[in-house]
Amino acid sequence: MGTDKAFVPLLGRPMIEHVLARVANLGQAETFIVTNTPDHYRSFGLPLYTDVIPGAGSLGGIYSALSHAQTPHALVIACDLPLASSALICLLLAHAADSNGPYDAVVPRFEGTPQGLHALYAQSARDAIARFIAEKRYRIWELLQEVRTRYVDEPEYAHIDPDGRTFRNVNTPEDLAAVEQLLREE
């Protein structure tokens, strides 16, 4: 997009405001933003944290979220997912507590692809993430293959999001126009 996607205008508001609205009021103990440009985000009135291990990409952001979280799990949502689903988030939380756990990660898959930036991570994943970062292995999907991951597949969330709208991220002006249209339809 040529700029910080979090602040790309989407129906008159920065995209991140849409994401924050979707994750508000889920009963969470805390909400914070991991960013390496905290001055840009102060207006949101949330705690802001920079990467604990700079230069580690999205995996470093997940590690930072877990490092600062005061809870057993951290929900990670990318700033370019303005259609994030609170109902799907609640489903992920329910799976984190199911009797087959504990899990290091609870991750939805869409069309077979793990959606690691719309996922729930347990504190128990921190050591594995730190090891991956130390080894300069930054692919989230590789991490998910090595930790105890509970995948949530389309048949499990089809009643919530049959079309996978939740996972429409905004990387191009065309993506932005498509997401704007979907938000207007809501």
N, C-alpha and C positions, 0 to 999 in steps of 0.2 A: 504493500500500500504506500510505501515511500515515507511513512511517518509512524509514530507510535500508535498502533492499532487501538489501544485502549481509549484514545481520545478522538478517534474518527467519529464524526457526527452521524448518528443513526436516529432518524425521526426527531431531530432537534436536540438530542442529548448525546453525550459521549457514550460510546459503546459499553464501556465498563459500568456505567450506571445501570444499563439493562441487565448486565450479569449480576451486579450487586443486588438489584431488586429481586432477581430470581432466587437468590440464596438467602434472602432476608427472612427472618421469622420462621426458621425451621427448628427452633428450639436449641440451637447451638450455644455453647458456652462462650464462644468467641468468634469474631470475624476479623481477619486482618489481610493486608496486602503484602505480597513479597514483590519488591521492585528495586531496581538499582538506580532509579531516579525518584527518590522519595519526595523531593520538593514538588514534583508535578502532581502528586496524589494527596497532598495535605488537606485539600478542600473536602475530601470525603469523610474526614473526621474519624478515620479508623487507624488502629496501630499499623505502622509501616516498618517492614524489615527488609534489609538488603541481603543478598546472597551470603550465606555462611562460607561457601567455597565459590569464589568468583570464577566465571568462565566455564561453568559446567552445564550451561544451557538449561533446558526444562527439567532435567533430572536434578540439577543443582537447586532449582526452585522448589521441587518437591522435598528435597533434603532440608532446605531452609524452612519450609512450612512445618515439617515434622520437628525440627530443632526448636522452633518457637512455640509450637502448639502446647497447650497445657492439658491436653486431653489425650486419651489413648489412640484416637484416630484424627486424621486431618483430611478434610474434603478439599480436593484440588480442582479448581475450575479455571481454565484459561480465559484471558480477557477478551478473546475473539470468538467466544461462544455465547452470543446474546440470546440464544433460544434455549439455554440450559433449562432443564425441567426439574422443578422442585419435587414433583411426584416421583421421578426417576431417582433423584437423590435419596428420597425416603426409602425407596426400594433397595438401594445400595446399602443404606444403614441397616435395614432389616436383615439383609444377607450377612452383614458383618457380625451380627449377633446370632446367626443360626447355629444349630447344634453340630454342624459339620466343621465349624471353625475351630480354632481361630485362624484368621487369614491375615497375611501381610498386606494384601491389596484386594479390593473389590472393584472390578473394572467391567464396564459394559463393553460389548463388542457390537459393532455395526458392520454388516456385510463381511463378517469374519475378522475385522480389524479391531484390535483393542483400542479403546478410547481413553488412553492414560492421562489425559488432561481434563477429564470429566469423571474423576474416580476418587475412591476412598483409600487412603493409605494408613496402615497401622504403625505405631512407634516401632514395632518389631522389624520393620523394613529398613530402618535407618542404617544399621550396620552393613547390610547388603548394598544399599545405595552408596554409602561412603566407600566401600570397596570398589564398586563400579567406577566411581568418579576417580579414585586413586589410580585405577587401571586405564583411565581415559576412555571408558566405555560409556557413552552417553545415551544410548538408545533405550528408551523406556520399555519397548516391547521385549528387548533382551532381558532386562531386569525381571519383567513379569514372568518370564519362563523359568527363572531361577528361584523366585520366592514363592511362597504359598499364595497363589492367586485364585480367587473365586471369580470366574467370568460370569457375567450376566448377559445371556444371549437374547436375540430378538424375540423369540417366542415368550420369554419371561417378561418383557416390557412392552409387547405389542399393544396391550390394552391401554398403555400410557402414551406411547409414541410409535404408532404403526409405520410411520414414514421416516423415522430417524432424524426428524427436524432438530432435535436436541443437539445433534453433532455437526450441524452446519456451521462451519467456522468461516470467518471473513478474511480472505487473503487477497482479494482483488476487488476492483470497483464493481465487477459483475456479481461477485458474491454479495457485496453490500446491497446492491439493488434487489437481489433475490430475497435476502433476509428482510429488507424493508418491506417488501411485498407480503411476506409471510407474517410479519408483525402487524401490518395493516389488516390482514385477514383475521387475526386473533381478536 
